[in-house]
């Protein structure tokens, strides 16, 4: 089981690194920087939210559940299937983030975000409750 976890982490990390390198090669350095910092920023966000007293215990439990689900090598869709493998992890993360946004509000999320505010705006739009920019 531990070996499967290491393999899953290695596959995800390899795909992530290749995506960052591809973005650098095609000249999209800003997008590459955002993608390179996404996982560390999400980790810091979830760690900060888990310690935030504004969140009720139930929400903290859901946050820990999502972290365990994402880290688990056992998935509904196997990770080795390109593009679809991480889909169940992404769905769980988005659902928990939507819940956290409703319970704690975007202010709590913004308080714990360490990355680029534009990246957070995109994440919040994906989660479906972030502020939307008005067209100029």
BASE-549358 format. One record per residue (C-alpha): x, y, z. Coordinates in steps of 0.1 Angstrom, whole numbers. Each point is the difference from the previous one (the first is absolute). Example, Ala and Ser with C-alpha at 12.3 -4.5 7.8 and 13.67 -1.06 7.14 Angstrom:
BEGIN
{{123, -45, 78}}
{{14, 34, -7}}
This chain:
BEGIN
{{0, 0, 0}}
{{28, 24, 8}}
{{17, -9, -33}}
{{-32, 9, -18}}
{{-1, 34, 18}}
{{35, 7, -11}}
{{-8, -10, -36}}
{{-31, 22, -1}}
{{19, 30, 15}}
{{28, -5, -26}}
{{-24, -2, -29}}
{{-19, 32, 11}}
{{33, 18, 7}}
{{14, -10, -34}}
{{-31, 12, -19}}
{{0, 32, 20}}
{{38, 6, -8}}
{{-5, -8, -37}}
{{-30, 24, -2}}
{{21, 28, 16}}
{{29, -7, -24}}
{{-23, -1, -30}}
{{-14, 34, 9}}
{{35, 14, 4}}
{{10, -14, -34}}
{{-30, 15, -18}}
{{7, 33, 16}}
{{-27, 2, 26}}
{{22, 8, 29}}
{{-27, 16, 22}}
{{-23, -30, -4}}
{{30, -23, 7}}
{{8, 19, 32}}
{{-37, -1, 11}}
{{-2, -38, -6}}
{{34, -6, 17}}
{{-13, 17, 32}}
{{-35, -13, -1}}
{{5, -32, 21}}
{{22, 17, 27}}
{{-26, 29, 2}}
{{-29, -25, 3}}
{{18, -19, 27}}
{{6, 32, 19}}
{{-36, 10, -5}}
{{-14, -32, 13}}
{{24, -1, 29}}
{{-9, 35, 10}}
{{-37, -7, -4}}
{{3, -31, 22}}
{{13, 22, 28}}
{{-24, 29, -6}}
{{-24, 4, 30}}
{{-27, 16, -24}}
{{-6, -35, -14}}
{{-23, -24, 19}}
{{12, -35, 9}}
{{-21, -16, -27}}
{{18, 22, -26}}
{{34, -9, 13}}
{{-9, -37, -1}}
{{-10, 4, -37}}
{{33, 18, -7}}
{{19, -29, 16}}
{{-22, -25, -19}}
{{8, 18, -33}}
{{38, 0, 8}}
{{-1, -38, 8}}
{{-21, -7, -31}}
{{25, 19, -23}}
{{30, -16, 17}}
{{-15, -35, -2}}
{{12, -23, -28}}
{{-34, -16, -1}}
{{-23, 20, -24}}
{{-32, -5, -18}}
{{19, 7, -32}}
{{35, -13, -1}}
{{27, 27, -1}}
{{18, -16, -30}}
{{-29, 9, -24}}
{{11, 32, -16}}
{{-21, 31, 8}}
{{-28, -21, 16}}
{{22, -14, 28}}
{{1, 31, 22}}
{{-36, 9, -7}}
{{-15, -16, 31}}
{{27, 18, 21}}
{{-9, 33, -17}}
{{-37, -5, 6}}
{{5, -7, 37}}
{{23, 30, 4}}
{{-25, 24, -18}}
{{-30, -13, 20}}
{{18, 5, 33}}
{{13, 34, -11}}
{{-36, 10, -9}}
{{-11, -11, 34}}
{{28, 20, 17}}
{{-9, 31, -21}}
{{-36, -2, 11}}
{{8, -6, 37}}
{{30, 23, 5}}
{{-3, 23, -30}}
{{25, 11, -25}}
{{17, 23, 25}}
{{12, -31, 20}}
{{13, -16, -32}}
{{18, 32, -10}}
{{15, 4, 35}}
{{18, -34, -4}}
{{10, 2, -37}}
{{37, 6, -5}}
{{1, 1, -38}}
{{-10, 24, -28}}
{{-35, 16, 6}}
{{-9, -6, -37}}
{{7, -37, 5}}
{{-23, -1, 30}}
{{-27, 19, -20}}
{{2, -28, -26}}
{{-3, -27, 27}}
{{-30, 18, 16}}
{{-17, 2, -34}}
{{6, -37, -6}}
{{-15, -7, 34}}
{{-30, 21, -11}}
{{-2, 26, 28}}
{{28, 23, -7}}
{{-3, 36, -11}}
{{-4, 4, -37}}
{{17, 28, -19}}
{{-22, 23, -19}}
{{9, 4, -36}}
{{16, 34, -8}}
